Amino acid sequence: MRTGRVAVLVTVLAALLVLPGGRPAAAAPSPAELRKLTKQAAQLNELYRGQIQSLEEIRIQAKKATDTSGDLEARLRAAQAEVGRIAQQSYILGPLDNTKIFGMQAEPHQVLGQAANLAYMATERSERVRSIEALIEKSKEAKLNANDKIEKMKKEIKRLQSKRDEIQRLLNKYGFQQPGGAEGLTPRMIAVRAEIMANFPMRYGVGCLRPGDPGEHGKGRACDFMMSRGGTMATGADEANGDALADWLIKNGARIGVMYIIWKQRYYDIRSGGGWDPMSDRGGVTANHYDHVHVSVF
């Protein structure tokens, strides 16, 4: 009889490992594949002479999706182990029917305590099973999402690789400049900054060189034009000033050598086709560029 219960228990627990409705499980996203694509993205950044915003955006999304998938898988394994533990305890105690209750040579409070414990475990196991079913669905969606982002990254890398000749012509047009002078900025960045400041009021200042920064700030090819005191959203006339600056940069970018712009959680990258594209949440007002217009030059 107990052997039969064990078989049923094994069957039930095994059933928890498959997706509801008999649909096949999605393949787990490969962190190794993401690392390989990230390396290819870094090589493209070198070729394009700066971070490619469309590619960086997809990389961040793929990393977040892969991490989420991994976290859900860990939670799922922990929940399945917990169900197994509860089921094992229930099996050891065995069923508690009326015959056993009245036949037990024990104090009434002990009998009632065992009955309450079994009832609690039955409820807990039922709740855990339901949570596992929900986790299975979430895990499946997370895997599909992560795999979709990785696939998008592959396609974007392929698309950008196909534009090598076009990009080379663009880079040849602007040439390559090294930073120099006391400020550590390239001559083009100095000229762009001067023209911007001659056309737009900068009440809150401009930040450019950031030693040690792996991006354009560290190379002397980027400046942040502040539209608030920093850490707070630009509003009213300050926000309008940022909008006007972004529009001016788009219209004059080809003339002055703008590579890309970031403003209000959007980016405009000339190398990858132009046009505003949304950015993922980077975690704050400054990181999402709501308090400054970022400008990178060739």
KEVEXBA-905438 format. One line per 8 residues: number of its first residue (from 1); their letters; for each residue x, y, z of C-alpha. Coordinates in nm, 2 decimals. Layout:
// KEVEXBA-905438
NUM	a	X/Y/Z; ... $
***
This chain:
// KEVEXBA-905438
1	mrtgrvav	0.00/0.00/0.00; 0.28/0.24/0.09; 0.46/0.14/-0.23; 0.16/0.25/-0.42; 0.16/0.59/-0.25; 0.52/0.64/-0.33; 0.46/0.57/-0.70; 0.17/0.82/-0.70 $
9	lvtvlaal	0.39/1.07/-0.52; 0.67/1.03/-0.77; 0.42/1.07/-1.06; 0.28/1.39/-0.91; 0.62/1.55/-0.85; 0.74/1.45/-1.20; 0.43/1.62/-1.34; 0.53/1.94/-1.18 $
17	lvlpggrp	0.84/1.95/-1.39; 0.66/1.98/-1.72; 0.47/2.28/-1.86; 0.09/2.29/-1.83; -0.11/2.18/-2.14; 0.17/1.95/-2.26; 0.35/2.23/-2.44; 0.73/2.18/-2.48 $
25	aaaapspa	0.95/2.37/-2.25; 1.15/2.66/-2.40; 1.52/2.62/-2.42; 1.72/2.80/-2.15; 1.89/3.12/-2.28; 2.27/3.07/-2.30; 2.48/3.31/-2.09; 2.78/3.19/-2.30 $
33	elrkltkq	2.60/3.29/-2.62; 2.53/3.63/-2.47; 2.90/3.67/-2.37; 3.00/3.58/-2.73; 2.76/3.84/-2.87; 2.88/4.10/-2.62; 3.24/4.05/-2.74; 3.12/4.09/-3.10 $
41	aaqlnely	2.94/4.41/-3.00; 3.26/4.54/-2.84; 3.44/4.48/-3.17; 3.17/4.67/-3.36; 3.20/4.96/-3.12; 3.57/4.97/-3.20; 3.49/4.97/-3.57; 3.23/5.24/-3.54 $
49	rgqiqsle	3.46/5.44/-3.31; 3.21/5.45/-3.02; 2.93/5.28/-2.85; 2.65/5.19/-3.08; 2.33/5.28/-2.90; 2.09/5.04/-3.08; 2.33/4.75/-3.00; 2.39/4.86/-2.64 $
57	eiriqakk	2.02/4.89/-2.58; 1.95/4.53/-2.71; 2.25/4.40/-2.50; 2.11/4.55/-2.18; 1.77/4.41/-2.25; 1.91/4.06/-2.33; 2.12/4.07/-2.01; 1.82/4.16/-1.80 $
65	atdtsgdl	1.60/3.90/-1.96; 1.87/3.63/-1.92; 1.92/3.72/-1.55; 1.54/3.72/-1.49; 1.52/3.37/-1.65; 1.80/3.24/-1.43; 1.64/3.38/-1.12; 1.31/3.22/-1.20 $
73	earlraaq	1.47/2.89/-1.27; 1.64/2.90/-0.92; 1.31/2.99/-0.75; 1.14/2.71/-0.94; 1.39/2.45/-0.83; 1.37/2.57/-0.47; 0.98/2.55/-0.47; 0.99/2.20/-0.62 $
81	aevgriaq	1.23/2.09/-0.35; 1.00/2.23/-0.09; 0.70/2.04/-0.23; 0.91/1.72/-0.22; 0.99/1.78/0.15; 0.63/1.84/0.24; 0.52/1.53/0.05; 0.78/1.32/0.22 $
89	qsyilgpl	0.67/1.44/0.56; 0.31/1.36/0.47; 0.41/1.02/0.35; 0.60/0.94/0.68; 0.30/1.05/0.90; 0.06/0.86/0.67; -0.31/0.92/0.63; -0.52/1.00/0.94 $
97	dntkifgm	-0.87/0.86/0.91; -1.15/0.81/1.17; -1.04/0.46/1.25; -0.69/0.57/1.33; -0.80/0.86/1.53; -1.03/0.66/1.76; -0.78/0.37/1.78; -0.48/0.59/1.89 $
105	qaephqvl	-0.36/0.54/2.24; -0.27/0.90/2.29; -0.40/1.21/2.46; -0.68/1.40/2.28; -0.46/1.71/2.23; -0.19/1.49/2.07; -0.43/1.34/1.83; -0.58/1.68/1.73 $
113	gqaanlay	-0.23/1.82/1.70; -0.13/1.55/1.45; -0.46/1.60/1.26; -0.40/1.98/1.25; -0.04/1.92/1.13; -0.15/1.70/0.85; -0.42/1.95/0.74; -0.16/2.23/0.74 $
121	materser	0.08/2.03/0.53; -0.19/1.94/0.28; -0.28/2.31/0.25; 0.08/2.42/0.22; 0.15/2.15/-0.04; -0.15/2.26/-0.24; -0.04/2.63/-0.23; 0.32/2.53/-0.33 $
129	vrsieali	0.19/2.33/-0.62; -0.01/2.63/-0.74; 0.29/2.86/-0.70; 0.50/2.61/-0.90; 0.25/2.61/-1.18; 0.27/2.99/-1.19; 0.65/2.98/-1.18; 0.66/2.74/-1.47 $
137	ekskeakl	0.46/2.98/-1.68; 0.67/3.28/-1.57; 0.99/3.08/-1.64; 0.87/2.98/-1.98; 0.78/3.34/-2.07; 1.12/3.46/-1.93; 1.31/3.20/-2.14; 1.12/3.30/-2.46 $
145	nandkiek	1.18/3.67/-2.39; 1.55/3.62/-2.32; 1.59/3.40/-2.63; 1.41/3.67/-2.84; 1.64/3.94/-2.71; 1.95/3.73/-2.79; 1.81/3.66/-3.14; 1.75/4.04/-3.19 $
153	mkkeikrl	2.11/4.10/-3.09; 2.24/3.86/-3.34; 2.03/4.03/-3.62; 2.14/4.37/-3.51; 2.51/4.27/-3.52; 2.46/4.12/-3.86; 2.29/4.44/-3.98; 2.56/4.66/-3.85 $
161	qskrdeiq	2.84/4.44/-3.99; 2.68/4.47/-4.33; 2.71/4.85/-4.31; 3.09/4.85/-4.26; 3.16/5.02/-4.60; 2.90/5.29/-4.54; 3.03/5.35/-4.18; 3.39/5.37/-4.31 $
169	rllnkygf	3.29/5.64/-4.56; 3.12/5.83/-4.28; 3.42/5.80/-4.05; 3.66/5.90/-4.33; 3.44/6.21/-4.38; 3.51/6.33/-4.03; 3.85/6.18/-3.98; 4.00/6.07/-3.64 $
177	qqpggaeg	4.08/6.31/-3.37; 4.28/6.25/-3.05; 4.20/6.44/-2.73; 4.45/6.70/-2.63; 4.51/7.02/-2.43; 4.43/7.08/-2.07; 4.07/6.98/-2.10; 4.14/6.64/-2.26 $
185	ltprmiav	3.88/6.69/-2.53; 3.91/6.64/-2.91; 3.91/6.96/-3.12; 3.57/6.86/-3.26; 3.41/6.83/-2.92; 3.55/7.16/-2.82; 3.41/7.32/-3.13; 3.07/7.15/-3.09 $
193	raeimanf	3.05/7.26/-2.73; 3.13/7.62/-2.82; 2.87/7.64/-3.09; 2.60/7.49/-2.86; 2.68/7.73/-2.58; 2.67/8.02/-2.83; 2.31/7.92/-2.93; 2.16/7.79/-2.60 $
201	pmrygvgc	2.17/7.91/-2.24; 2.34/7.67/-2.01; 2.22/7.77/-1.66; 2.34/7.44/-1.50; 2.68/7.39/-1.66; 2.84/7.13/-1.89; 3.03/6.82/-1.80; 3.27/6.66/-2.05 $
209	lrpgdpge	3.58/6.46/-1.97; 3.54/6.18/-1.73; 3.88/6.00/-1.68; 3.85/5.62/-1.67; 3.51/5.62/-1.83; 3.50/5.34/-2.09; 3.27/5.54/-2.32; 3.30/5.86/-2.51 $
217	hgkgracd	3.34/6.07/-2.19; 3.67/5.89/-2.12; 3.78/5.95/-2.48; 3.72/6.33/-2.48; 3.44/6.29/-2.73; 3.13/6.35/-2.52; 2.97/6.63/-2.31; 2.66/6.64/-2.09 $
225	fmmsrggt	2.46/6.97/-2.12; 2.27/7.00/-1.80; 1.91/7.10/-1.80; 1.86/7.09/-1.43; 2.08/7.09/-1.12; 2.13/6.72/-1.16; 1.92/6.43/-1.02; 1.60/6.61/-1.08 $
233	matgadea	1.38/6.61/-1.39; 1.41/6.91/-1.63; 1.07/7.08/-1.64; 0.92/7.39/-1.79; 1.16/7.62/-1.97; 1.45/7.39/-1.88; 1.29/7.09/-2.05; 1.20/7.31/-2.35 $
241	ngdaladw	1.56/7.42/-2.37; 1.67/7.05/-2.38; 1.41/6.97/-2.65; 1.53/7.27/-2.86; 1.89/7.16/-2.82; 1.82/6.81/-2.93; 1.63/6.93/-3.24; 1.91/7.16/-3.33 $
249	likngari	2.17/6.88/-3.29; 1.97/6.66/-3.52; 1.94/6.93/-3.79; 2.31/7.04/-3.76; 2.46/6.70/-3.66; 2.59/6.62/-4.01; 2.76/6.96/-4.04; 2.93/6.96/-3.70 $
257	gvmyiiwk	3.01/6.59/-3.66; 2.76/6.46/-3.40; 2.77/6.08/-3.36; 2.47/6.03/-3.13; 2.24/6.22/-2.88; 2.07/6.09/-2.57; 1.78/6.28/-2.41; 1.48/6.18/-2.20 $
265	qryydirs	1.54/5.81/-2.22; 1.57/5.81/-2.60; 1.87/5.80/-2.83; 1.94/5.93/-3.18; 2.23/5.75/-3.34; 2.34/5.88/-3.68; 2.55/5.57/-3.76; 2.27/5.32/-3.72 $
273	gggwdpms	2.02/5.50/-3.93; 1.90/5.80/-3.72; 1.56/5.86/-3.57; 1.47/5.85/-3.20; 1.46/5.51/-3.03; 1.35/5.44/-2.67; 1.60/5.32/-2.41; 1.53/5.08/-2.12 $
281	drggvtan	1.51/5.21/-1.77; 1.87/5.26/-1.65; 1.76/5.32/-1.29; 1.73/5.69/-1.23; 1.67/6.05/-1.36; 2.04/6.10/-1.45; 2.10/5.75/-1.59; 1.79/5.79/-1.80 $
289	hydhvhvs	1.90/6.14/-1.92; 1.61/6.34/-1.80; 1.83/6.61/-1.65; 2.09/6.65/-1.93; 2.14/6.61/-2.31; 2.43/6.38/-2.39; 2.62/6.46/-2.71; 2.89/6.23/-2.86 $
297	vf	3.09/6.34/-3.16; 3.29/6.15/-3.42 $
***
